[in-house]
Amino acid sequence: MIPAFAPPRQEPSLYPLRFDRTARFHELEPCGDVARASVLRWFEQARRAVEGRAFGPARPIVRPPLSAVRVELLGRRPAGAAYVVGAGVSTISAASFTCTYGLFRDGECVALGESVSMHSRDGMPAELPGDVRHKLAAIGGTRIPGREVERDPARLVRDAYPFGVDVRARAGELDTSRTVGNVALAGWYLDVLAELHLDVLGHVHAQPVGCTLDLLAPRSLSVGHLADVFYPGTYRVGVGVLDVDDSSVHYACGLFDGVHCVGLAEAIGAHSVASAAGRGAVELAHRFDRLRMRR
């Protein structure tokens, strides 16, 4: 089970770098909120700004397979609002650094994020240069609580996931390293979770499906990369349920190139939706039992 997340006190001043953002129409979900993938993209842009300060114009490519990204949604993200994205550097190790992010609306934190980036040279992890470490340390930043997850080795097995969808990489999803980028890969997991939710819902709900899927979409997503994801190529995203508690479903996800696992993710979302007739909530927890991870 993924541990509970208790957000710390947050305010924009805790983040050394801050950027103004206003959502554009294509960055919205059907419900009108800023999309999960858009929040991740804003955080990605902030990370690039951190790298620019630390590495300068000749900064090396930070390869997505050697990094991880996470987002925690804490509140509504309505269209038309003015947002501030905060970014900072929370930890620095020999060959990697961790950035943390906050998304603020009218001073209220509505999302938190974190990414771990590995410095690489010739496709292999390499020690961060001393001047880069100094510049990263000068940026500084605040830490946020982690979601440490003990990953069962069975998650590396494609057949352990009871639900799956094939995804074809697109040329427009490539980043500067010519592999499928972080935000695009996170979008794959989110899309397949939406497919799973359609399967769970069946015909229990008469409300327009977009509204229902918004309620079931994960509020937390953590993605780890194990290997490069290339174009062209067709991959399999597998999803299974780790646990169902009083209010949430905890998901495990795996990304496979044939039988080889190239990525893992965890997500947390609700298991009830509002009744279309306005008569309270429709409880769907029991419908997730058949989707539990296989051993």
C-alpha positions in Angstrom: 0.0 0.0 0.0 1.2 3.5 -0.8 1.6 5.5 2.4 -0.7 8.5 3.2 0.6 11.9 2.1 0.5 14.8 4.6 1.3 18.1 2.7 3.5 20.4 4.6 2.9 24.1 5.0 3.3 25.8 1.7 3.7 29.3 0.4 5.3 30.7 -2.8 8.2 32.3 -0.8 9.5 28.8 0.0 10.5 28.4 -3.6 13.6 30.4 -4.9 12.4 30.4 -8.5 8.8 31.4 -9.4 7.0 31.7 -12.7 3.6 33.1 -13.6 1.2 30.8 -15.5 -2.2 31.1 -17.0 -3.8 28.0 -18.5 -4.6 27.9 -22.2 -7.7 26.1 -23.5 -5.8 23.0 -24.6 -4.3 22.6 -21.1 -7.7 22.0 -19.5 -9.6 18.9 -18.6 -13.2 18.4 -19.6 -14.3 19.7 -16.1 -12.5 23.0 -16.8 -9.6 22.4 -14.4 -5.9 22.6 -15.4 -5.1 19.0 -16.6 -2.8 16.8 -14.6 -0.5 16.5 -17.6 -0.4 20.3 -17.9 0.6 20.6 -14.3 3.4 18.1 -14.9 4.4 20.1 -18.0 4.6 23.4 -16.0 6.8 21.6 -13.5 8.9 20.2 -16.3 9.4 23.8 -17.7 10.4 24.9 -14.2 13.0 22.1 -14.0 14.5 23.2 -17.3 14.9 26.7 -15.8 16.7 25.2 -12.9 19.0 23.3 -15.2 19.6 26.4 -17.3 20.9 28.2 -14.2 23.0 25.4 -13.0 24.5 24.1 -16.3 24.3 27.2 -18.5 23.6 27.1 -22.3 25.8 24.0 -22.8 24.0 21.9 -20.1 23.9 18.2 -20.9 20.8 16.2 -21.7 19.2 14.9 -18.5 17.9 11.5 -19.8 14.3 10.7 -18.8 15.0 6.9 -18.2 17.4 7.9 -15.4 14.8 10.1 -13.6 11.5 10.1 -11.8 8.6 12.5 -11.5 5.7 12.8 -9.1 2.7 15.1 -8.7 0.2 15.5 -5.8 -3.0 17.4 -6.5 -4.3 19.2 -3.4 -7.1 21.5 -4.7 -9.1 22.7 -7.7 -7.3 24.3 -10.6 -10.0 26.4 -12.4 -9.5 27.9 -15.8 -9.0 31.7 -15.9 -7.1 31.8 -12.6 -3.6 33.2 -12.3 -1.1 30.7 -11.1 2.4 30.8 -9.8 4.8 27.8 -10.2 7.5 27.6 -7.6 10.7 25.5 -8.0 13.8 24.8 -6.0 16.5 22.2 -5.5 15.9 20.1 -2.3 18.8 17.5 -2.5 22.0 17.0 -4.4 23.9 13.7 -4.6 27.0 12.7 -6.5 25.3 12.3 -9.8 21.7 13.4 -9.4 19.6 16.2 -7.9 16.0 16.5 -6.8 13.8 19.5 -7.6 10.5 20.2 -5.8 7.6 22.3 -7.1 4.5 24.1 -5.8 1.6 25.3 -7.8 -0.2 28.3 -6.2 -3.5 30.0 -6.9 -4.2 33.2 -4.8 -1.5 32.0 -2.4 -3.1 28.6 -1.9 -1.1 25.6 -2.8 -3.1 23.4 -5.2 -0.4 21.0 -6.3 3.0 19.7 -5.3 5.6 18.0 -7.4 9.1 16.4 -7.3 11.5 15.2 -9.9 14.8 13.3 -9.6 17.2 14.0 -12.5 20.4 12.0 -13.2 23.4 13.7 -14.8 24.6 11.6 -17.7 27.5 11.4 -20.1 27.5 9.1 -23.1 24.4 7.5 -21.8 25.8 6.6 -18.4 25.4 8.2 -15.0 28.2 10.7 -14.4 29.3 12.8 -11.4 28.0 16.3 -11.3 30.7 18.9 -12.0 31.7 20.9 -8.9 30.6 24.2 -10.3 27.2 22.8 -11.2 26.8 21.4 -7.7 27.6 24.8 -6.3 25.0 26.5 -8.5 22.4 24.0 -7.6 23.1 24.5 -3.9 22.9 28.2 -4.3 19.3 27.9 -5.7 18.2 25.9 -2.7 14.6 24.9 -2.0 12.1 23.2 0.3 11.6 19.5 0.7 8.2 17.7 0.6 7.3 14.4 2.2 8.1 11.3 0.0 5.9 8.4 -0.9 8.3 5.5 -0.4 6.8 2.4 -2.1 8.2 -1.1 -1.7 7.9 -2.5 -5.2 7.2 -6.2 -5.5 9.5 -7.8 -8.1 6.3 -9.3 -9.6 5.6 -5.8 -10.9 8.3 -6.3 -13.5 6.2 -9.2 -15.0 3.8 -8.2 -17.7 1.2 -10.9 -16.9 1.0 -9.7 -13.2 -1.2 -6.8 -14.4 -4.9 -7.8 -15.0 -5.7 -4.8 -17.2 -3.6 -3.4 -20.1 -3.7 -1.3 -23.2 -1.3 -1.0 -26.1 0.1 2.5 -26.7 2.0 3.5 -29.8 4.7 6.2 -29.5 4.3 9.3 -31.6 6.9 11.5 -33.1 5.4 14.5 -31.4 6.1 13.0 -28.0 9.9 12.9 -28.4 12.1 15.3 -26.4 15.6 16.6 -27.1 17.2 13.2 -26.3 15.0 11.7 -29.0 13.2 9.4 -26.6 9.6 9.8 -25.4 9.5 12.5 -22.8 8.5 12.5 -19.1 5.2 14.3 -19.6 4.2 12.1 -22.5 5.0 9.0 -20.5 3.0 10.2 -17.5 0.1 10.9 -20.0 0.2 7.3 -21.1 -0.4 6.1 -17.5 -3.2 8.6 -17.0 -4.9 7.6 -20.3 -4.8 3.9 -19.5 -6.1 4.5 -16.0 -9.0 6.3 -17.7 -9.6 3.2 -19.9 -9.7 1.1 -16.7 -12.2 3.5 -15.1 -14.5 3.1 -18.2 -14.3 -0.6 -17.7 -15.1 -0.3 -14.0 -18.0 2.0 -14.6 -19.8 -0.1 -17.2 -23.3 1.1 -17.3 -23.8 2.1 -13.7 -23.8 5.9 -14.3 -26.0 7.9 -16.7 -24.1 11.2 -16.1 -21.9 12.3 -19.1 -18.8 10.0 -18.9 -16.3 12.9 -18.9 -17.6 14.2 -15.6 -17.5 10.8 -14.0 -13.9 10.1 -15.2 -12.8 13.4 -13.8 -13.9 12.2 -10.3 -12.1 8.9 -10.6 -8.9 10.3 -12.1 -5.9 10.0 -9.8 -4.9 12.8 -7.5 -1.4 11.4 -7.0 0.9 10.0 -9.7 4.5 8.9 -9.2 6.5 7.7 -12.3 9.9 6.0 -12.4 11.8 5.3 -15.6 13.8 2.1 -16.1 14.9 2.3 -19.7 14.5 4.4 -22.9 11.2 4.5 -24.7 11.7 5.0 -28.4 9.8 6.1 -31.5 8.7 4.2 -33.4 7.4 1.5 -31.1 4.3 0.0 -29.5 4.3 -0.5 -25.8 1.9 -2.1 -23.3 0.8 -0.2 -20.2 -0.4 -2.6 -17.5 -2.5 -1.5 -14.5 -3.5 -3.4 -11.3 -5.0 -2.5 -7.9 -2.6 -2.7 -5.0 -5.2 -1.8 -2.3 -8.6 -0.3 -1.7 -9.1 1.6 1.6 -12.0 3.6 3.0 -11.8 6.4 0.4 -9.1 5.5 -2.2 -7.9 3.0 -4.8 -4.1 2.5 -4.9 -2.9 1.5 -8.4 0.3 -0.1 -9.7 1.3 0.5 -13.3 4.0 -1.0 -15.5 5.2 0.0 -19.0 6.5 -2.9 -21.1 8.4 -3.2 -24.4 7.5 -6.8 -25.2 8.1 -8.7 -22.0 10.7 -6.2 -20.7 9.6 -3.6 -18.1 10.8 -0.1 -19.0 8.8 1.9 -16.5 6.8 1.8 -13.3 4.2 4.1 -11.7 1.9 4.4 -8.8 -1.3 6.3 -8.6 -4.1 7.0 -6.0 -7.7 8.0 -6.8 -11.2 7.9 -5.4 -13.6 5.0 -5.7 -16.9 6.8 -5.6 -18.6 9.3 -7.9 -21.6 11.6 -7.4 -25.0 10.2 -8.4 -26.3 11.5 -11.7 -29.7 12.0 -10.0 -28.2 14.0 -7.1 -28.9 11.2 -4.6 -25.5 11.0 -3.0 -22.5 9.0 -4.1 -22.2 5.9 -6.2 -19.8 3.5 -4.4 -17.6 1.5 -6.8 -15.0 0.0 -4.4 -16.2 -3.5 -4.9 -15.8 -3.2 -8.7 -12.0 -2.9 -8.3 -11.6 -6.3 -6.6 -11.3 -8.2 -9.9 -8.5 -5.9 -10.9 -6.1 -6.7 -8.1 -2.5 -7.5 -9.0 -1.7 -11.1 -9.7 1.0 -13.0 -7.9 
